[in-house]
Amino acid sequence: MNLSLPPFEYKVQKRNNIVFIYDIIRKKYIVLTPEEWVRQHVIHYLIDVKHYPAALIAVEREIELNGLKRRYDIVCYNKLANPVLIVECKAPSITLSQTTFDQAFEYNTILNAKYVLITNGIRHLCGTIGEDGKFRLLDEIPEYVRI
């Protein structure tokens, strides 16, 4: 799958005809689905290019939203353990839509991250909610040092 994110070194295993990829955040092998391929690229991009500390990144953690248990893809925290970036990953075959934004923003009603990123590995939309409450797209994903 050709993504618009830089390549990275990865480890894969095959067990019972199923391919697994090693997740450096969860420190275990995860089934390699198209969405996981995007998630792993984003994790490495955030660490290697945008300088987010791996120790401050959480992947596929459960939160409660309106009484329902949900799972976000990636959340990056600052040194005070406050969420600063929430990432919603989709498979490359999935078109980013209002539904994708809605899902990320629903999660963000609980997390209150400053930045929201949705990506299918090919297209990336990142923005922030201004003081006026309006969402503004950014030209690029913010670096950790600027947060």
Backbone torsions as a table, in degrees:
resi	resn	phi	psi	omega
1	MET	NA	121.5	178.7
2	ASN	-86.4	118.0	179.2
3	LEU	-111.3	164.1	178.2
4	SER	-95.4	30.0	175.4
5	LEU	-116.2	151.9	-177.8
6	PRO	-64.9	149.8	176.5
7	PRO	-67.0	162.2	178.0
8	PHE	-146.6	162.1	177.3
9	GLU	-79.5	130.1	-178.9
10	TYR	-137.8	159.5	177.4
11	LYS	-116.4	133.6	176.2
12	VAL	-126.2	155.7	175.1
13	GLN	-134.1	153.5	174.5
14	LYS	-121.1	124.3	177.9
15	ARG	-132.6	126.1	179.8
16	ASN	51.6	43.1	-179.5
17	ASN	63.7	19.2	176.1
18	ILE	-115.4	131.6	-179.4
19	VAL	-91.8	134.6	178.5
20	PHE	-120.1	147.7	176.0
21	ILE	-119.8	143.5	-179.4
22	TYR	-81.0	128.6	178.4
23	ASP	-100.1	116.4	-176.7
24	ILE	-72.0	-17.0	177.8
25	ILE	-85.1	-51.4	-179.9
26	ARG	-78.7	-11.9	178.0
27	LYS	55.9	46.6	176.2
28	LYS	-161.2	165.7	177.0
29	TYR	-82.2	136.3	-177.3
30	ILE	-122.7	143.3	177.1
31	VAL	-55.6	130.8	-176.7
32	LEU	-86.7	90.0	173.5
33	THR	-94.8	167.3	175.9
34	PRO	-57.0	-39.4	178.4
35	GLU	-66.2	-39.0	179.3
36	GLU	-65.9	-35.9	176.9
37	TRP	-59.2	-44.3	176.9
38	VAL	-64.3	-48.1	-178.3
39	ARG	-56.1	-45.3	-179.0
40	GLN	-66.3	-38.3	175.8
41	HIS	-62.4	-43.5	-178.9
42	VAL	-64.7	-44.2	178.8
43	ILE	-55.9	-50.2	-178.1
44	HIS	-67.1	-36.4	176.7
45	TYR	-62.0	-46.6	-179.5
46	LEU	-61.7	-40.3	-179.0
47	ILE	-75.5	-52.0	-171.6
48	ASP	-78.0	-35.1	-174.5
49	VAL	-103.9	-41.7	-175.6
50	LYS	-98.6	-0.8	170.8
51	HIS	65.9	29.5	173.2
52	TYR	-74.9	130.0	178.7
53	PRO	-66.9	129.8	-180.0
54	ALA	-55.9	-34.4	-178.3
55	ALA	-66.7	-16.2	-178.8
56	LEU	-107.5	20.1	178.8
57	ILE	-114.4	132.6	175.6
58	ALA	-116.0	142.1	-177.0
59	VAL	-128.0	131.5	176.3
60	GLU	47.4	59.5	176.7
61	ARG	-102.8	152.9	-177.4
62	GLU	-87.4	138.4	171.6
63	ILE	-132.2	161.6	177.1
64	GLU	-105.6	129.2	-176.9
65	LEU	-132.5	113.8	-179.1
66	ASN	53.6	41.6	178.2
67	GLY	80.2	-1.5	179.6
68	LEU	-108.3	143.8	176.3
69	LYS	-84.9	126.7	-179.5
70	ARG	-128.7	164.1	-179.8
71	ARG	-127.2	123.1	174.7
72	TYR	-87.5	162.4	179.9
73	ASP	-79.5	-64.6	-176.8
74	ILE	-140.3	136.8	170.0
75	VAL	-132.4	131.7	175.8
76	CYS	-105.8	136.3	-177.4
77	TYR	-111.2	160.5	171.0
78	ASN	-93.2	-178.3	-176.2
79	LYS	-67.8	-14.0	176.7
80	LEU	-93.8	8.9	179.4
81	ALA	67.5	26.8	174.4
82	ASN	-97.8	134.3	177.8
83	PRO	-62.9	133.3	177.9
84	VAL	-117.8	-25.0	-178.9
85	LEU	-144.4	126.3	172.7
86	ILE	-110.9	136.6	-177.6
87	VAL	-123.1	128.0	173.9
88	GLU	-109.8	118.4	-177.9
89	CYS	-104.0	139.7	174.5
90	LYS	-126.5	159.4	175.8
91	ALA	-65.0	152.7	180.0
92	PRO	-56.9	-27.5	-179.0
93	SER	-77.2	-10.7	-178.6
94	ILE	-92.0	126.5	176.9
95	THR	-77.4	133.5	176.7
96	LEU	-68.9	131.0	-173.3
97	SER	-138.9	179.4	175.8
98	GLN	-60.4	-34.2	178.0
99	THR	-62.0	-39.8	178.0
100	THR	-64.2	-45.6	176.6
101	PHE	-60.2	-46.2	-178.5
102	ASP	-58.2	-42.3	179.7
103	GLN	-61.5	-48.1	-180.0
104	ALA	-63.0	-41.6	-178.6
105	PHE	-73.0	-29.5	172.7
106	GLU	-60.6	-48.2	177.9
107	TYR	-60.7	-36.9	-176.9
108	ASN	-73.2	-16.3	173.8
109	THR	-65.0	-26.1	177.2
110	ILE	-89.3	-42.8	-171.6
111	LEU	-84.6	-31.9	-179.2
112	ASN	56.8	43.5	175.8
113	ALA	-73.4	149.9	179.7
114	LYS	-70.1	-34.7	-175.8
115	TYR	-120.9	145.6	176.9
116	VAL	-126.3	130.7	179.0
117	LEU	-126.0	130.1	170.1
118	ILE	-119.2	141.1	-176.6
119	THR	-152.1	148.5	169.2
120	ASN	-116.5	17.3	179.3
121	GLY	85.6	-18.5	179.6
122	ILE	-107.7	-46.2	179.1
123	ARG	-115.3	138.3	-178.4
124	HIS	-130.9	127.3	176.6
125	LEU	-121.7	118.3	-178.1
126	CYS	-126.6	138.6	-179.8
127	GLY	-154.8	-178.9	-179.9
128	THR	-142.0	156.5	176.9
129	ILE	-96.8	121.6	-177.4
130	GLY	-76.2	176.3	178.5
131	GLU	-59.0	-27.1	-179.5
132	ASP	-83.0	0.2	179.1
133	GLY	83.9	2.8	-179.5
134	LYS	-95.3	142.7	178.9
135	PHE	-80.5	133.7	178.5
136	ARG	-125.0	127.1	175.1
137	LEU	-71.7	143.2	176.5
138	LEU	-101.9	157.9	178.4
139	ASP	-72.2	-26.7	-179.7
140	GLU	-153.0	167.6	176.8
141	ILE	-73.6	129.0	-176.6
142	PRO	-67.2	146.6	174.7
143	GLU	-77.6	154.2	-179.3
144	TYR	-60.5	-40.1	-175.9
145	VAL	-63.0	-20.6	-179.4
146	ARG	-88.1	-3.7	-173.9
147	ILE	-91.9	NA	NA
